């Protein structure tokens, strides 16, 4: 009897390990996502406190303000822009930031752009534009710093595409308030073009802001806004652009 029991336990364990190692189907991923949505109810007081604490400790240190100064060939100031961004990659002595294309671009011919980054502690750095993609509305920046001193974090991306009516948080420079946090619901998705729309207030300073889910993971980036809605580029296009 003991021998039969041992065989059964070993068989059950091997099956369990195989199921853990295999890649989940889209249906299983959606089921897991829905379970998390139900079990981690953001309206629950205890979970909400933990959610905010996680944002303070792990998300906000990865947020930045992006300021662009635009001058002509004589150095005369033509335009200033200000928006949001977040750190998506950290190296030994440099960090990379994702922001909106519009924040670090201009239609003025022969203009010179100077970009500065302000981290969560309001420390200023000069940044370089690595890439601008007008079609996606995104741009990559790089700036140098000693990460061990700065204690800056990078934001992680979600494995799940958000559900309709899922609670989300937008962290940005809204109304030029550093690390402004606005909560709302994902009202609907344009799956063909990979855009999300949310019912939260917006202005020009939210461009480049991070939109996170209940697990403090990035689900999108604000690339534009309509009269009353943020236009958010979704996970598929973000992963494609960043190569992750």
Secondary structure by P-SEA (a helix, b strand, c coil): caaaaaaaaaaaaaaaaaaaaccccaaaaaaaaaaaaaaaccccaaaaaaaaaaaaccccccbbbbbbbbbcccccccccccbbbbbccccccbbbbbbbcccccccccbbbbbbbbbcccbbbbbbbbccccccccbbbbbbbccccccbbbbbbbbccccccccbbbbbcccccccbbbbbbcccccccccbbbbbccccccccccbbbbccccccccccccccccbbbbbcaaaaaaaacc
